[in-house]
Amino acid sequence: MDHQVLTAVLFLAVVALTVVLVVWASRQSSGAADFYAGGRGFSGFQNGLAIGGDYMSAASFLGISGIIALSGYDGFLYSIGFLVAWLVALLLVAEMLRNSGRYTMADQLAYRMRQRPVRQAAAISTVVVSIFYLLAQMVGAGALVGLLLGVSGDAAKNITILGVGLLMVFYVTVGGMKGTTYVQIVKAFLLMVGSALIVVLVLAKFDFNLSDLLGTAASNSGKGQAFLEPGLKYGISETSKLDFLSLGIALVLGTAGLPHILIRFYTVPTARDARKSVLWAIGLIGVFYLFTLVLGFGAAALLSSEKYADVAASGGNLASPLLAEAVGGGDGSVGGAVLLALIAAVAFATILAVVAGLTLASSTSVAHDIYNSVIKRGQATEKDELKVARLAAVAIGIVAIVLAIPAKNLNVAFLVGLAFAVAASANLPAIVYNMFWRRFNTRGALWSIYGGLISSVGLVIFSPVVSGKGLDPTGKNLSLLPTSIDISWFPLENPGIVSIPLGFLLGYLGTISKREPSAEERYTELEVRALTGAGSEKAVSH
């Protein structure tokens, strides 16, 4: 019990630190520019840390290490996809989006198109992508706190999910972008330090011989050499191979369409700082994903068969915390309790930072794009707009809580893969076309956003994720709906291979089916603005 108390105290201390940061930041904020974009006052290094904090989510820390622990080599493919995605964000999006937008993704699209329909479509897409991503973070939180506080059962997870939802609403409504950014910076630092500590302790168990670590992991996993080779998770059938290809496409293209990542480029004063922030983020994230390799294989190598079974029962989400406990001295030891508390607290801070960023992105889009531009036709006062943003954060938090409860047994990295697929299908085609194709117009934007959104979400609904997957060996339902319901006519778990090309195709077809001279005329102005930053501080509406 003493160890349990110690764990809980350390955990609550980290949460308290983030709350203090948010309250402090709220006193430095005033007006829409501070709430939405942190006053555009963060340096490239600070924003790089914040992007890393935003991106290294529960999916990375808990989900990927868990998939590696259970599936070996195939799990590490998630890390590769997440990291390579940043090249797309750096080369295609970061600088040009910073120059041509103001607060949201829709600012960049609506600059040369009809405001109301484009902003409405972009806002709907932003909210849907954010909610998919929020599910993953809250599922991770439920697994984590259940382990940390020694409670089990669905009721405990549900209460945890509720608590996370309330905290994220507090962060956004009180701290805005400034508070959220500072939490992400602190969280990125804690995550890197905590992960590095566990990695060093794991490697020390094998005299820093990575080959011994991998060999032991393969042996203890019960899968032998297959654990270290491609195909254990995604090579079982032709469908699983296709599923992996679909997942890879979604991971690589999805980052450049994630709303909570896109709005981070608006928090820096210049385009040069936007580029710098992405370069810092790539370095930070690259090192971290190498850590996940050691964390995942370390869990397979060092956890007892009983603890390894707990990892499997959690969908892999408990691999890193249980590994921290094991290298600290094991269950019941002071060292084990301290390291478990440290890693769990860092993971929880990770979750809180990411959900705050997601909620901020979606509530900003609701207030700035739908309320101000669509409903009020650009005539809303700044005070009213901020009030709507805070109310939207509360509403989005409630929706995320309600949807996360039935999804609490799914792997969080897998859930994020779905969010990436929706982002790449609905958002990326419109952003890329708008920046690089003069003829692109309002109809093309609407067709690409709605077409990509409806096809990706629709295919997920009719996939094994939602129904028809059956039970695992422990009797746990692997789909969202009860086993008696099966509507899974689409065989793949990730829709990206179909929905992403469809989003680009529909954007093309919509554009060529109707000319819009005004959109073409404003393209040159947008291009100059995107490439030079000229006039980027001005309002983007017209």
C-alpha positions, 0 to 999 in steps of 0.5 A, spaced: 500 500 500 505 504 501 508 503 494 501 505 491 501 511 495 508 513 493 505 512 485 499 516 486 503 522 489 508 522 484 503 521 479 498 527 482 504 531 482 505 531 475 498 533 473 498 538 478 504 541 475 500 542 468 494 545 472 499 550 475 502 552 468 495 552 464 493 557 470 499 561 469 499 561 462 491 564 462 494 570 466 499 572 460 493 571 455 488 576 452 484 576 445 483 571 440 490 571 437 493 569 444 487 564 445 488 561 438 495 562 436 499 563 442 500 571 440 505 568 434 510 569 440 513 562 440 520 561 437 522 555 432 525 551 438 519 552 443 514 550 437 518 544 435 518 541 442 511 543 442 510 539 436 514 533 439 509 534 445 503 534 441 505 528 436 508 523 441 502 521 444 499 515 447 499 512 441 507 513 440 509 511 447 503 506 449 501 503 443 507 503 439 511 500 444 505 495 446 505 493 438 512 491 438 512 487 444 506 483 441 508 483 434 515 484 434 518 487 427 511 489 424 510 493 430 516 497 429 513 499 422 508 504 425 514 508 428 517 508 421 510 511 418 509 516 423 516 519 422 517 519 415 510 523 415 514 529 417 518 529 411 511 530 407 509 536 413 516 539 412 516 539 404 509 540 402 505 544 408 509 547 414 512 554 411 506 555 406 501 554 411 504 558 416 504 564 410 497 563 407 493 562 414 491 565 420 488 560 425 485 554 422 486 550 416 480 553 413 483 560 413 488 557 407 482 554 403 477 560 404 482 565 402 481 564 394 474 561 395 467 562 397 468 562 404 461 559 408 461 552 404 469 551 404 469 553 412 463 549 414 466 543 410 473 544 413 470 545 420 466 538 420 472 535 417 477 538 423 472 536 428 471 528 426 479 527 425 480 530 432 474 526 435 478 520 432 484 522 435 481 523 442 478 516 442 485 513 442 488 518 448 482 517 452 483 509 451 490 510 453 488 514 459 483 509 462 488 503 461 494 507 464 490 509 471 487 503 472 494 500 472 497 505 476 492 506 482 491 498 482 484 498 480 481 494 475 474 493 471 470 497 466 467 502 471 474 504 473 476 505 466 470 509 465 471 514 470 478 515 468 476 517 461 471 522 464 476 525 468 481 526 462 475 529 458 474 534 464 481 536 465 482 537 457 476 541 457 479 545 463 486 546 459 483 549 453 478 553 456 482 556 461 489 556 458 488 556 450 494 556 445 499 559 450 497 554 456 496 548 451 503 549 448 507 550 455 504 543 457 506 540 451 513 543 452 514 540 459 511 534 457 516 533 451 522 534 456 519 529 461 517 524 456 524 524 453 528 524 459 523 518 462 524 514 456 531 515 455 532 513 463 528 506 461 532 505 455 538 505 459 536 501 464 533 496 459 540 496 455 544 495 461 540 488 463 543 486 456 550 489 457 548 494 452 548 488 447 542 490 442 543 483 439 542 479 446 536 484 447 532 482 441 534 474 441 531 474 448 525 478 446 524 473 440 525 467 445 520 469 450 515 472 446 513 464 444 514 466 437 521 465 435 525 468 429 518 470 426 518 475 432 524 479 428 522 478 421 516 481 417 509 478 417 507 476 424 502 481 424 501 483 417 503 477 413 498 472 415 494 473 409 493 477 402 488 481 406 493 483 412 498 485 407 493 490 403 491 492 410 499 494 412 499 498 405 493 501 407 496 503 414 502 505 411 499 510 406 495 513 411 501 514 416 505 517 411 500 522 408 496 523 415 500 528 419 500 533 414 492 533 414 492 533 422 488 539 425 492 540 431 499 539 428 497 544 422 495 550 427 501 549 431 505 552 425 501 559 426 504 560 433 511 562 430 512 569 428 516 567 421 516 562 416 523 561 417 521 559 425 516 554 422 521 550 418 525 550 424 520 548 428 519 542 424 526 540 423 527 540 431 520 536 431 523 531 426 530 530 431 526 529 437 521 525 434 526 520 431 530 519 437 524 517 441 521 512 436 528 509 436 527 509 444 520 505 442 524 499 439 528 498 445 521 499 450 517 494 446 523 489 445 525 490 452 518 488 454 518 482 450 524 480 453 524 482 461 516 481 463 514 475 466 509 471 462 504 473 467 505 481 466 506 479 458 499 476 459 497 483 462 500 487 456 496 482 451 490 483 455 491 491 454 491 491 447 499 492 448 497 499 452 501 497 458 508 495 455 512 501 457 509 502 464 510 495 466 517 495 463 518 501 467 516 497 474 520 491 472 527 494 470 526 498 477 526 492 481 519 489 480 512 488 483 512 490 490 519 494 490 520 501 491 524 502 485 519 499 481 513 503 484 517 510 483 519 508 476 512 506 474 509 512 477 514 516 473 513 513 466 505 513 468 505 520 470 509 522 464 504 518 459 498 521 463 501 528 461 502 526 454 495 524 454 493 531 457 497 535 452 495 531 446 487 532 448 488 539 449 491 540 443 486 536 439 480 540 443 483 546 441 484 545 434 476 543 433 473 548 438 477 554 434 475 551 428 467 551 430 468 558 433 472 561 428 470 558 421 462 556 423 460 561 428 464 567 426 464 566 418 458 561 417 453 563 422 455 571 423 458 572 416 464 575 419 461 580 424 462 576 430 465 580 436 472 577 438 469 576 445 463 572 442 467 568 438 472 566 444 466 564 448 463 560 443 470 556 442 470 555 450 463 552 449 465 548 443 471 545 447 466 543 452 461 539 447 467 536 444 469 533 450 463 530 452 462 527 445 469 524 446 468 521 453 461 518 450 465 515 444 471 513 448 468 508 453 466 503 448 473 503 445 477 502 451 479 495 449 482 497 442 490 499 441 491 506 441 496 506 436 491 502 431 486 508 433 490 513 431 492 510 425 484 511 423 485 518 425 491 519 420 487 515 414 481 520 415 486 526 415 489 524 409 483 523 405 479 529 407 484 534 409 490 533 405 487 533 398 484 540 399 490 543 402 495 540 396 491 542 391 489 549 393 497 551 394 499 548 387 493 548 382 491 554 380 484 552 377 482 548 384 476 551 386 470 551 391 466 545 388 473 541 388 474 543 395 468 541 397 468 534 393 475 532 396 473 534 403 466 531 404 468 525 399 474 523 403 471 524 410 465 520 408 468 514 404 474 514 410 469 514 416 464 510 412 469 504 410 471 504 418 464 503 420 463 497 415 470 494 417 472 489 422 474 495 427 466 496 428 464 489 428 465 482 426 472 481 428 470 476 434 473 474 441 480 473 442 483 467 446 481 471 453 474 472 451 474 479 450 471 482 444 475 485 439 470 490 435 466 495 438 459 492 437 457 486 440 459 479 437 452 478 435 452 484 430 456 483 424 456 489 418 463 488 416 463 487 408 469 492 408 475 487 409 481 492 411 481 495 418 484 501 415 481 505 409 486 509 407 488 505 400 481 507 398 479 513 401 485 517 400 486 516 392 478 517 392 479 524 396 484 526 391 480 524 385 474 527 387 477 534 388 480 533 381 473 531 378 469 537 382 474 542 379 474 540 372 466 540 372 466 547 374 470 553 372 471 559 378 474 565 375 475 568 382 478 562 385 483 562 379 484 570 379 486 570 387 491 564 386 497 568 384 496 572 390 495 566 395 502 563 391 506 570 393 503 570 400 505 562 401 512 563 398 514 570 401 509 571 407 507 578 405 501 580 408 500 574 412 499 578 419 493 580 416 486 577 416 485 572 411 477 573 409 475 577 404 
